[in-house]
Amino acid sequence: ESAGDEHAKRYLAWRRAKRSGRPIVVCLGGSSGVGKSTIATRLALRLGVNRVVTTDAIREVLRTVIPPTVLPELHVSTYESVDGQDGSFGARFESYRRQARAVGAATSAVASRLVTEGRSALIEGVHLLPGELRADLAEKKPDAVVVEFLLILGDERLHLGHLTRRLHSEPGRQGARNLENLEMIRRIQDELRSMAEQAGVEEFDVASPEDLTQRIVDQVVHQIEDRAEAPSTS
C-alpha cells in the first residue's frame, strides 16, 4: 500500500472510532521533563480533542484547599520528601506516590465528569500512576474508551537536555531544581516503567519523536476499534 492509502485507512478508522459515540480519554504519564506537554499538544490537534487536562493544574487547585498540615506531600515537588523524613529514595518515592494518589483521585473525578457529559479529553502529567486511572474509569464509566501510555526518555543525556532547555524557555517551572534532582527524576521514571509493565501500559521513548504521534494515534484507533465492537452498556 502507498503512504496515501495508509493515511486514508487511518483517517477512516479514526472517523469510525469517533462515530462509536463513546467518550475517549487519552492518558499520557511520565516523569518530569520527558516532553509530555509537547506530545499532548500535538496529539490533541491530531485527534481533534480540545480538552487537555494537566495533573499539575489539578495539584495547584488541591493545594489551595488542602493545607500542608493535612497532606504535606501535596505541597512539595514530586521528587522531594516532606519535612521530618529522611532524604532516601524510599522516603522521597513514597512522598511522590502519596501526592500522585491524591492528585489522581481528583483527576479521575474530572475525567468522570467529562465522560458523563459525553466529552473526550486528553490527560497528561507526572501524577498518572500507570494503570490506576484506567482501572478507576473502567469501574465507574465502562462505556468510556481509556487509552494510556507512558512517555519516557531512555537516554539520560537527552533528558538532561530537555530539562536544560526548559530552564531557559520556561523559567516558571523550577528548571534549576529539576536539574539538581535529575537522578531522582530518573529513578521515578524507572519505577513508573516497572508499574507500566505490570499494568500492561505501553511506553514510548520520546528520543525518537518522528513518528511518535502517529504511533500513538495508531494505538488509540486500534484500542478504540476493539472496544467499539463490544456492546454499549448505556
C-alpha positions in Angstrom: 0.0 0.0 0.0 1.1 3.6 -0.6 1.6 6.1 2.1 -1.5 7.9 0.9 -3.6 4.7 1.2 -2.3 4.0 4.7 -3.1 7.6 5.8 -6.6 7.2 4.3 -7.1 4.0 6.2 -6.0 5.6 9.5 -8.3 8.6 8.9 -11.3 6.4 8.2 -10.5 4.2 11.2 -10.4 7.3 13.4 -13.7 8.5 12.0 -15.3 5.1 12.8 -13.9 5.3 16.3 -15.3 8.8 16.8 -18.7 7.7 15.5 -18.9 4.9 18.1 -20.3 7.6 20.4 -18.0 6.6 23.3 -16.1 9.3 25.1 -12.3 8.9 24.6 -9.9 9.5 27.4 -6.2 9.5 26.4 -3.7 9.5 29.3 -0.1 10.4 29.0 2.1 9.7 32.0 5.8 10.1 32.5 8.4 11.6 34.8 9.3 15.3 34.8 11.0 16.7 31.7 10.4 14.0 29.2 8.2 16.1 26.9 4.6 15.2 27.9 3.2 18.6 27.3 4.6 18.9 23.8 3.4 15.5 22.8 0.0 16.2 24.4 -0.4 19.4 22.3 0.5 17.6 19.1 -1.8 14.7 19.9 -4.8 16.8 20.8 -4.5 18.6 17.5 -4.2 15.3 15.6 -7.2 13.8 17.4 -9.4 16.9 17.4 -9.6 16.7 21.2 -9.9 20.3 22.6 -9.9 19.4 26.3 -6.4 18.9 27.7 -6.2 18.3 31.4 -2.9 18.6 33.2 -2.3 17.0 36.6 -0.1 19.9 37.6 -3.1 22.2 37.3 -5.2 19.9 39.4 -2.4 19.7 42.0 -2.4 23.5 42.2 -6.1 23.6 42.9 -5.8 20.9 45.6 -3.0 22.9 47.3 -5.4 25.8 47.7 -8.0 23.7 49.6 -5.9 21.1 51.4 -3.4 22.6 53.8 0.1 21.2 54.4 -0.9 20.0 57.9 -3.4 17.6 56.3 -1.4 16.3 53.3 2.2 17.7 53.4 3.2 15.6 50.4 0.9 17.7 48.2 3.0 20.8 49.0 6.4 19.6 47.9 7.8 18.7 44.5 7.3 15.2 43.1 10.9 14.4 43.8 11.1 15.7 47.3 10.3 14.2 50.7 8.3 16.1 53.3 9.9 17.8 56.3 10.9 15.4 59.0 11.5 12.5 56.7 14.9 11.3 55.6 16.1 12.1 52.0 16.4 8.5 51.0 14.9 7.3 47.7 12.3 5.2 49.5 11.0 8.2 51.5 11.0 10.5 48.5 9.3 8.0 46.3 6.6 7.3 48.9 6.0 11.1 49.2 5.6 11.1 45.4 3.3 8.2 45.4 1.0 9.8 48.1 1.0 13.0 46.1 0.2 11.1 42.9 -2.7 9.2 44.6 -4.3 12.4 45.9 -4.0 14.2 42.5 -5.0 11.0 40.7 -8.3 10.8 42.7 -9.1 14.3 41.7 -8.1 13.7 38.1 -10.4 10.7 38.0 -13.3 12.8 39.2 -12.6 15.4 36.5 -12.4 12.7 33.8 -15.6 11.0 35.1 -17.4 14.3 34.8 -16.2 14.8 31.2 -17.3 11.3 30.3 -20.7 11.8 31.9 -21.1 14.9 29.6 -20.1 12.8 26.6 -16.8 14.7 26.1 -13.4 13.3 25.1 -10.3 14.5 26.8 -6.5 14.2 26.9 -4.9 14.0 30.4 -1.2 14.4 30.9 1.1 14.6 33.9 3.6 13.1 36.2 0.9 12.1 38.7 -0.6 9.4 36.4 0.4 6.2 38.0 0.3 3.6 35.3 -3.0 1.6 35.1 -4.7 3.4 38.0 -6.8 6.0 36.2 -7.7 3.4 33.5 -8.9 0.9 36.2 -10.8 3.5 38.1 -12.7 4.7 35.0 -13.3 1.2 33.8 -15.2 0.6 37.0 -17.0 4.0 37.1 -17.6 4.6 33.4 -17.5 1.3 31.5 -18.6 3.0 28.2 -15.6 5.3 28.1 -12.6 4.3 26.0 -9.5 4.9 28.1 -6.1 4.5 26.4 -3.0 5.0 28.4 0.7 5.5 27.5 3.9 6.1 29.5 6.3 8.6 27.8 10.0 8.0 28.7 13.5 9.2 27.8 15.8 6.2 27.9 18.9 8.4 27.2 19.9 10.4 30.3 21.8 13.0 28.2 18.6 13.8 26.2 16.7 14.0 29.5 19.3 16.5 30.8 19.0 18.4 27.5 15.2 18.7 27.9 15.5 20.0 31.4 18.2 22.4 30.4 16.1 23.9 27.6 13.1 24.2 30.0 15.3 26.1 32.4 15.7 28.9 29.8 12.4 28.6 27.9 10.1 28.1 30.9 11.6 29.9 33.9 8.5 29.5 36.0 8.8 25.7 36.1 11.6 25.3 38.6 14.1 24.2 36.0 17.2 24.6 38.2 15.7 22.4 40.9 14.8 19.8 38.3 18.3 19.7 37.1 19.6 19.3 40.6 17.3 16.4 41.1 17.8 14.6 37.8 18.9 11.4 39.4 15.7 11.2 41.5 13.6 12.1 38.4 15.3 9.2 36.5 14.6 6.8 39.4 11.0 7.8 39.4 10.9 7.0 35.7 12.4 3.6 36.4 9.6 2.9 39.0 6.9 4.1 36.5 8.3 1.8 33.8 8.1 -1.2 36.2 4.5 -0.2 37.1 3.6 0.2 33.5 4.9 -3.2 32.6 2.9 -4.8 35.4 -0.3 -2.9 34.3 0.1 -3.6 30.6 0.6 0.1 29.8 2.6 0.7 26.6 5.6 3.0 26.8 7.0 5.3 24.1 10.5 6.7 24.0 10.4 10.4 23.2 14.0 10.2 21.9 12.5 9.1 18.5 9.8 11.6 18.1 9.5 11.5 14.3 6.6 9.0 14.2 5.7 9.1 17.9 2.4 11.0 17.4 1.4 8.7 14.6 2.3 5.6 16.5 0.1 6.8 19.4 -2.7 7.7 17.0 -2.5 4.2 15.6 -2.7 2.6 19.0 -5.6 4.8 20.0 -7.5 3.8 16.9 -6.7 0.1 17.4 -7.9 0.1 21.0 -11.0 2.2 20.3 -12.0 -0.2 17.5 -11.5 -3.2 19.8 -13.8 -1.6 22.4 -16.3 -0.3 19.8 -17.0 -3.9 18.9 -18.3 -4.6 22.4 -21.9 -3.6 23.1 -22.5 -0.3 24.9 -23.9 -0.6 28.5 -26.0 2.5 28.2 
